[in-house]
Every structure is written in C-alpha cells, then in structure tokens.
Amino acid sequence: MKSASSRLNLSRTVLFAIAGLLIAAAALFLLPLLGRTVYSPSVWRIFLTSSGGEGDAVPILAERFWNTALAFIAGGGLALAGLVLQTLFRNPLASPFTLGIAGGASFGAAVAIAAAPLIGGTVPHAGAAGSLLGALFAIVLVLSLARGRDMASETVLLAGVGVSFFFSGLILFTQYLSEEGRLFRMIRWTMGQISLTDPVLLAPLAGAVVAAAVLLCLFADEMDILLTGDERALSLGVNLYAARIFLFLLSSILVGAVVSVCGPIGFVGLTAPHFARRWVGGEHRRLVPASFLFGAVFLAVCYTAARTILYPDILPVGVITSLFGGPFFIWLLTRTERHAG
C-alpha cells in the first residue's frame, strides 16, 4: 500500500512538473509573438538563425522576448517573496511590500535619479544601483529593530510597517526637492517598469531568483511546520529564530533584487501564492514552484497587455498589476473576514 501511494505521488509530481514546464515555455515563446503586430511562430526560426527577412520582425521579437523573460523572472521572484512572508507571518494578506524593503529600494532609486547629473551616471543605471543600496539599508534597519526581540513575527511586521512609512516620507521629500524632469522619472520608477536595456543584466537576477527557489524547496518541510504555530514548531525541533532570520533575509534579497531592476510592482506577491494554493494545496514542496510559475506567467501576461493597450506607448506594468490585483485584494479581504466571523 505504501509503495502504491509513493508511486501515485511520484506520478503526480511528474505530471505537475511537465505541466509547469509547458506553461512556462508557452509564456516565454508565445507571448512575445502577441501585440499590435502578431507574428507567426515561424519568426522564431529567423530569430534563432539570424537569417534576416520579414522586415523589423527580428529586433521587435528580440525586444519582446527579453522583456518578457525579465517579467517572467521578476514575477516569479515577487511571488516567492510573497509566499515566504505569508508563511512567516501566517497572514494571507502579507506581501513583498510589507517589510519596507520596496520602500527603501524606491527611496534609493529616487535619490540616485535626483543625483544622476552630479555623479555623471545614466538614469537607469543610477536608479538600479541606488535601489539596490536602498533595499540593503532597509534590510539592515528592519533587522536591527527586530533582532533585539528574537525576531518575533509581530515585531518584524511592525518594524517593516514603520520603516515603510519612514521611507515613504523620505521619497515624498526627495520628490518635492527635485526638478520636473527628475520628478517625472521618479514617479515612473515607482509605477514599475519592464524595460531591459541589456540582456546580460538578466543573468544576475535570474541566478538570484533560481537560487532562492532551490533554497525554499529544500526548506519546504520547515515552512510547513511554521504554519502550525510556534509551540508546535519548537516541539518538532525548529529553531524559530534562525528560521525567521533565514526567511526574512531571503524574501528581502528577492524583493531588493527585483525592485532594483524593475521598480516596485505591486500585487504579484500577494495574488500568486493564493492561486497556487488553490491549484496544488498548502504543501510547500509543490507550493514553491507553483507560486513561482503563477507569479512569472501573471507578470509576463501583464507586460504583454501593458505594451499593447496604448501602443505605441507602453504602460507601466505596475498599473496593469494593480488593476488586476486591487479587485483580488478586496475579494481576499472580504473572504478572510467571512472565515474569521
């Protein structure tokens, strides 16, 4: 009986993996074909062989593909961060922006954009570098506030909320002091953007997200136990302090890495884990890859919509995710209150 159950679980895992790979491939190789100009799949042969032909199809497809790949990786990273935070706080409304890391990254980007003329850097590179430094500063700040109280979930959450409000005030202050051109760039940054100027820049972000996914898969059993409560976790030998430090740092690094490249993009980390739970259940061995897949495909679809709706203008992708995520958040909030009642 046990061997039959093991074979059944293995078969389900294999089917789940195959389905996930097919969905990921479809998102990466079909979405770039869509837009105001829709290309046939045969364009991929021209793209891969660099044989020319079909006018501007190859450069357009290249731009669409690399930006779709960026959206795919960024969406997966935000979804993993959201899953980690919902597990850490045992709160279905937790998201990657709960801990103030996105606020720190946005403040760092705002300062860097305002100072770009003084340091002689380009706005995209200055914004990315400043965003990463701001995220690291926020991580240190929240960690220093919470470590003195054993990294209790409530303490980390409150510290993150406080830090987030603090950075929001600093961002507004920086925007007030900036001239109009810089102010516009700051506001566009805070809306989220998928624009990859150099495909080489995708590799570090992809490496960070894949490494985080692997670590979370290895940590899946501990994450399952954390959801059962502190007393139960302690009785099963889980080091709560170490586990919280690990999950906090991992989610913070994920958010900081994504925001440094794409700016703050809301609702992906909130919605994707919930859709994944409805598909594969609450076991983290399946929930981690499923959350990554839902977040990746969701943001890739949102990017496709953002570059198509107002063509030739490209909407900030954060606008699209908010239009989808806002109603979902309201539904989730009412559903949570109904269950609580």
C-alpha positions, 0 to 999 in steps of 0.5 A: 500500500505504501509503495502504491501511494509513493508511486501515485505521488511520484506520478503526480509530481511528474505530471505537475512538473511537465505541466509547469514546464509547458506553461512556462515555455508557452509564456516565454515563446508565445507571448512575445509573438502577441501585440499590435503586430502578431507574428507567426511562430515561424519568426522564431526560426529567423530569430534563432538563425539570424537569417534576416527577412520579414522586415523589423520582425527580428529586433521587435521579437528580440525586444519582446522576448527579453522583456518578457523573460525579465517579467517572467523572472521578476514575477516569479521572484515577487511571488516567492517573496510573497509566499515566504512572508505569508508563511512567516507571518501566517497572514494571507494578506502579507506581501513583498511590500510589507517589510519596507524593503520596496520602500527603501529600494524606491527611496534609493532609486529616487535619490540616485535619479535626483543625483544622476547629473552630479555623479555623471551616471545614466538614469537607469543605471543610477536608479538600479544601483541606488535601489539596490543600496536602498533595499540593503539599508532597509534590510539592515534597519528592519533587522536591527529593530527586530533582532533585539526581540528574537525576531518575533513575527509581530515585531518584524511586521511592525518594524517593516510597517514603520520603516515603510512609512519612514521611507515613504516620507523620505521619497515624498521629500526627495520628490518635492526637492527635485526638478520636473524632469527628475520628478517625472522619472521618479514617479515612473520608477515607482509605477514599475517598469519592464524595460531591459536595456541589456540582456546580460543584466538578466543573468544576475537576477535570474541566478538570484531568483533560481537560487532562492527557489532551490533554497525554499524547496529544500526548506519546504518541510520547515515552512510547513511546520511554521504554519502550525504555530510556534509551540508546535514548531519548537516541539518538532525541533525548529529553531524559530529564530534562525528560521525567521532570520533565514526567511526574512533575509531571503524574501528581502534579497528577492524583493531588493533584487527585483525592485532594483531592476524593475521598480516596485510592482505591486500585487504579484506577491500577494495574488500568486501564492493564493492561486497556487494554493488553490491549484496544488494545496498548502504543501510547500514542496509543490507550493514553491514552484507553483507560486513561482510559475503563477507569479512569472506567467501573471507578470509576463501576461501583464507586460504583454497587455501593458505594451499593447493597450496604448501602443505605441506607448507602453504602460507601466506594468505596475498599473496593469498589476494593480488593476488586476490585483486591487479587485483580488485584494478586496475579494481576499479581504472580504473572504478572510473576514467571512472565515474569521466571523 
